[in-house]
Amino acid sequence: MDIKKIAQVLKSAFKFTTFATDASGNVKGLILPNGSIQYSPIRISSGISSSSLSASSINARILPACAASTTVSQSTTAVTVINGGAGPTAHNIPATTYDGFQVFFPGSPSIAAGWYGGFTRTSTTAYTFNAASATVASESVNSGAAYATETTAMSVTIPGGLLGATGEMLIFGSTGANNTANAKLLKIKFATIIFAQQSLLSGTFQDFSASIKNLTAQIQRRINGGVNANSAAFFGGLSGASGAHDQQAIDTTDNQTLSITMTVGTANDFLVLISPSIWLMPS
């Protein structure tokens, strides 16, 4: 048997897969027999990573109110927060609904600011979460001031060049808040620029979706998206106009950060983010 026939037999017996990658080694798709690329979506969500892409373990997060004079104490791993401290203020978080979520704590002299697991609503003015074992006597949270700071709930670095000239990012998730007229803001940002923002006033859960797409030369972005049919459009970006499209010049040949942030501005409101998911659609 000659060499050509042997090669043909081997080729028919074994299937080899060749991957298309970007300059950082991130897989973008499969190289087909004709040399073209079949691009593959890349999912980034709770604890899932792909090459240099990663997102911290995020499934359900709650940003509760932190009124002025809020206090915290700790016994072993159980941390107890009293909203408003000695003059307690209702946080309006319903019993059991959000138990087990990750909660944001603004920080105190003994306990670092950050997201913590094991949230449990224990009363109308208090809740607990888990931290490394310690004993902490009652102390002020956030230096005694109310906390109304925009807080990053999810953040991921999109490697430069991965999206390609006309690639797209799809963002999905659910959110909810207590039923008040106070603004409780959820934002989607790319390279620190707001591409979508929703002010949640009602206590109902809302599913949201949005997309950011390269238009030309890898630097033009466009946003579109919406929430479920029972609520206002999750749309608009910088203009804030419902149904508007927002274009920005962001160079995705460089690494850029995509993030979801949350803000609660009053002493007795809360905001939640559930199962955020990002899909990258390279081109």
C-alpha positions as CSV (number, residue, x, y, z in Angstrom):
1,M,0.0,0.0,0.0
2,D,1.5,3.3,-1.0
3,I,1.8,6.4,1.3
4,K,-1.2,8.2,-0.2
5,K,-3.5,5.3,0.5
6,I,-2.2,5.0,4.0
7,A,-2.9,8.7,4.6
8,Q,-6.4,8.4,3.2
9,V,-7.2,5.5,5.5
10,L,-5.8,7.3,8.5
11,K,-7.8,10.5,7.6
12,S,-11.0,8.5,7.4
13,A,-10.4,6.6,10.6
14,F,-9.5,9.6,12.8
15,K,-11.2,12.9,13.1
16,F,-9.1,15.8,14.2
17,T,-10.6,19.0,15.6
18,T,-8.8,22.2,15.1
19,F,-9.8,25.2,17.2
20,A,-9.7,28.8,16.3
21,T,-8.3,31.0,19.1
22,D,-7.6,34.7,19.7
23,A,-4.1,36.1,20.5
24,S,-4.6,35.2,24.2
25,G,-5.4,31.5,23.5
26,N,-9.2,31.8,24.1
27,V,-11.2,29.4,21.9
28,K,-13.4,31.3,19.5
29,G,-14.7,28.4,17.4
30,L,-13.8,25.4,15.2
31,I,-11.8,25.5,11.9
32,L,-13.9,23.8,9.3
33,P,-12.4,21.6,6.5
34,N,-12.7,24.4,4.1
35,G,-10.7,26.7,6.4
36,S,-13.6,28.9,7.5
37,I,-14.4,29.3,11.2
38,Q,-17.6,28.2,12.9
39,Y,-17.7,30.6,15.9
40,S,-18.9,29.2,19.2
41,P,-20.6,31.1,22.0
42,I,-18.8,31.4,25.3
43,R,-20.9,31.4,28.5
44,I,-19.7,33.2,31.6
45,S,-21.9,32.7,34.7
46,S,-21.9,31.3,38.2
47,G,-18.5,29.7,38.8
48,I,-18.0,28.9,35.1
49,S,-14.7,30.0,33.4
50,S,-13.3,29.6,29.9
51,S,-9.5,30.1,29.5
52,S,-8.6,33.5,30.8
53,L,-12.3,34.4,31.1
54,S,-13.8,34.0,34.5
55,A,-16.5,35.2,36.9
56,S,-16.6,34.8,40.6
57,S,-19.2,32.4,42.0
58,I,-22.3,34.4,41.6
59,N,-25.8,33.0,41.7
60,A,-28.0,35.3,43.9
61,R,-26.9,38.5,45.6
62,I,-28.7,41.1,47.8
63,L,-27.7,44.7,48.5
64,P,-29.7,45.7,51.6
65,A,-30.1,49.1,53.1
66,C,-27.5,50.4,55.5
67,A,-28.9,53.3,57.5
68,A,-26.8,55.7,59.5
69,S,-25.6,54.3,62.8
70,T,-25.9,50.7,61.7
71,T,-24.0,48.3,63.9
72,V,-22.4,44.9,63.5
73,S,-21.2,42.2,65.9
74,Q,-19.8,38.7,65.5
75,S,-19.7,35.4,67.4
76,T,-17.6,32.7,65.8
77,T,-18.7,32.7,62.1
78,A,-22.1,34.4,62.6
79,V,-22.1,38.1,61.8
80,T,-25.2,40.1,62.9
81,V,-26.1,43.5,61.4
82,I,-28.7,45.8,62.9
83,N,-29.9,48.4,60.5
84,G,-29.8,51.8,62.2
85,G,-28.2,50.3,65.4
86,A,-29.6,51.5,68.7
87,G,-32.4,53.3,66.8
88,P,-33.2,50.3,64.5
89,T,-34.7,51.0,61.0
90,A,-36.8,48.5,59.1
91,H,-34.9,47.0,56.1
92,N,-38.1,45.7,54.5
93,I,-36.6,42.4,53.5
94,P,-39.3,39.7,53.7
95,A,-38.7,36.6,55.9
96,T,-37.0,33.6,54.3
97,T,-37.3,34.8,50.6
98,Y,-33.6,35.7,50.2
99,D,-32.1,33.4,52.9
100,G,-28.9,31.8,51.5
101,F,-28.1,34.7,49.2
102,Q,-24.7,36.5,49.1
103,V,-25.0,39.8,50.9
104,F,-22.9,43.0,50.5
105,F,-21.4,44.3,53.8
106,P,-20.0,47.9,53.6
107,G,-17.3,47.2,56.2
108,S,-16.5,48.0,59.8
109,P,-13.2,48.3,61.8
110,S,-13.0,44.6,62.3
111,I,-14.8,43.1,59.3
112,A,-13.8,43.9,55.7
113,A,-16.2,45.2,53.1
114,G,-17.3,42.7,50.5
115,W,-19.8,40.0,49.5
116,Y,-20.5,37.3,52.1
117,G,-22.4,34.1,51.9
118,G,-25.1,32.7,54.2
119,F,-27.5,35.7,54.4
120,T,-30.4,35.1,56.8
121,R,-33.1,37.7,57.6
122,T,-33.6,37.4,61.3
123,S,-36.0,40.3,62.1
124,T,-37.5,43.3,60.5
125,T,-34.4,45.3,61.4
126,A,-31.6,42.7,61.4
127,Y,-29.9,40.0,59.4
128,T,-26.9,37.7,59.7
129,F,-24.2,36.3,57.3
130,N,-21.2,34.1,57.6
131,A,-17.5,35.1,57.8
132,A,-14.2,33.7,59.1
133,S,-14.5,32.9,62.8
134,A,-13.9,35.8,65.1
135,T,-15.3,37.6,68.1
136,V,-16.3,41.2,67.5
137,A,-18.1,43.4,70.0
138,S,-20.8,45.8,68.6
139,E,-19.2,48.4,66.3
140,S,-20.2,50.9,63.7
141,V,-20.7,50.0,60.0
142,N,-19.3,52.3,57.3
143,S,-17.9,54.7,59.9
144,G,-21.5,55.3,61.1
145,A,-22.6,56.8,57.8
146,A,-25.4,55.5,55.6
147,Y,-24.2,53.4,52.6
148,A,-25.6,54.5,49.2
149,T,-22.6,53.7,47.0
150,E,-22.8,52.1,43.6
151,T,-21.6,48.5,44.2
152,T,-20.2,46.0,41.7
153,A,-22.2,42.8,41.8
154,M,-20.5,41.1,38.8
155,S,-17.4,41.9,36.8
156,V,-15.5,40.1,34.1
157,T,-12.6,41.1,31.8
158,I,-13.2,40.6,28.1
159,P,-9.8,39.8,26.5
160,G,-8.8,42.1,23.8
161,G,-9.6,40.8,20.3
162,L,-11.9,37.9,21.4
163,L,-15.1,39.5,20.1
164,G,-13.7,40.2,16.7
165,A,-14.9,42.9,14.3
166,T,-18.7,42.2,14.7
167,G,-18.9,40.1,17.8
168,E,-21.6,40.6,20.5
169,M,-22.1,40.2,24.2
170,L,-25.5,39.0,25.5
171,I,-26.4,39.7,29.2
172,F,-29.2,38.0,31.0
173,G,-30.5,37.8,34.6
174,S,-33.3,38.5,37.0
175,T,-33.6,41.3,39.5
176,G,-36.1,42.5,42.2
177,A,-36.6,45.0,45.0
178,N,-39.0,46.1,47.6
179,N,-42.1,48.0,46.6
180,T,-41.3,51.7,47.1
181,A,-41.1,54.8,44.9
182,N,-37.4,55.2,45.7
183,A,-34.9,54.5,42.9
184,K,-33.0,51.2,43.2
185,L,-30.6,51.1,40.3
186,L,-29.3,48.2,38.3
187,K,-26.7,49.1,35.6
188,I,-24.8,47.3,32.9
189,K,-21.4,48.9,32.2
190,F,-18.8,48.2,29.6
191,A,-15.4,49.9,30.1
192,T,-17.1,52.0,32.9
193,I,-19.6,53.4,30.4
194,I,-23.3,52.9,31.3
195,F,-25.0,51.0,28.5
196,A,-28.2,50.1,30.2
197,Q,-29.9,51.2,33.5
198,Q,-33.1,50.2,35.2
199,S,-34.7,51.9,38.2
200,L,-36.7,49.3,40.1
201,L,-39.7,50.7,42.0
202,S,-41.9,47.6,42.4
203,G,-41.4,44.5,44.5
204,T,-41.9,42.1,41.6
205,F,-39.0,40.1,40.0
206,Q,-38.0,41.2,36.5
207,D,-36.0,39.2,33.9
208,F,-33.7,41.3,31.9
209,S,-31.6,41.0,28.7
210,A,-29.3,43.3,26.8
211,S,-26.8,43.1,24.0
212,I,-23.6,45.1,23.2
213,K,-22.4,44.6,19.6
214,N,-19.4,45.6,17.6
215,L,-20.5,47.4,14.5
216,T,-17.3,48.3,12.6
217,A,-13.6,48.3,13.3
218,Q,-14.1,46.7,16.7
219,I,-14.8,50.1,18.3
220,Q,-18.5,50.9,17.9
221,R,-21.0,49.6,20.4
222,R,-24.8,49.4,20.2
223,I,-27.2,48.4,23.0
224,N,-30.6,46.9,22.8
225,G,-32.6,44.7,25.2
226,G,-35.6,44.6,27.4
227,V,-37.2,43.1,30.5
228,N,-40.3,41.0,30.7
229,A,-43.6,42.2,29.3
230,N,-44.8,43.4,32.6
231,S,-42.3,46.2,33.1
232,A,-40.6,49.1,31.3
233,A,-37.9,48.6,28.7
234,F,-34.4,48.0,30.0
235,F,-32.9,50.2,27.4
236,G,-31.3,53.4,26.6
237,G,-27.7,53.7,28.1
238,L,-26.4,57.3,28.4
239,S,-29.4,59.0,26.8
240,G,-31.8,57.3,29.3
241,A,-34.5,57.3,26.6
242,S,-36.7,54.2,26.5
243,G,-36.1,52.4,23.2
244,A,-33.0,54.3,22.3
245,H,-29.8,52.9,20.9
246,D,-26.5,54.0,22.4
247,Q,-23.3,54.0,20.4
248,Q,-19.8,54.4,22.0
249,A,-16.2,54.1,20.8
250,I,-14.7,51.4,23.0
251,D,-11.6,49.5,21.6
252,T,-12.2,45.8,22.1
253,T,-8.8,45.0,20.7
254,D,-7.7,45.9,24.3
255,N,-8.9,44.2,27.5
256,Q,-12.2,45.7,28.7
257,T,-14.4,45.2,31.7
258,L,-18.1,44.3,31.6
259,S,-19.9,44.7,34.9
260,I,-23.3,44.8,36.6
261,T,-23.7,47.3,39.5
262,M,-26.3,47.9,42.1
263,T,-27.3,51.0,44.1
264,V,-29.7,51.4,47.0
265,G,-30.1,55.0,48.1
266,T,-32.4,55.0,51.1
267,A,-32.2,53.5,54.6
268,N,-35.0,50.9,54.2
269,D,-34.8,49.5,50.6
270,F,-33.0,46.5,49.1
271,L,-32.1,45.2,45.6
272,V,-31.3,41.7,44.4
273,L,-29.5,40.2,41.4
274,I,-30.3,36.5,40.5
275,S,-28.4,34.2,38.1
276,P,-26.6,36.7,36.0
277,S,-25.2,35.2,32.8
278,I,-23.0,36.6,30.0
279,W,-22.7,35.1,26.6
280,L,-19.9,36.1,24.3
281,M,-20.5,35.7,20.5
282,P,-17.2,36.1,18.7
283,S,-16.9,36.9,15.0
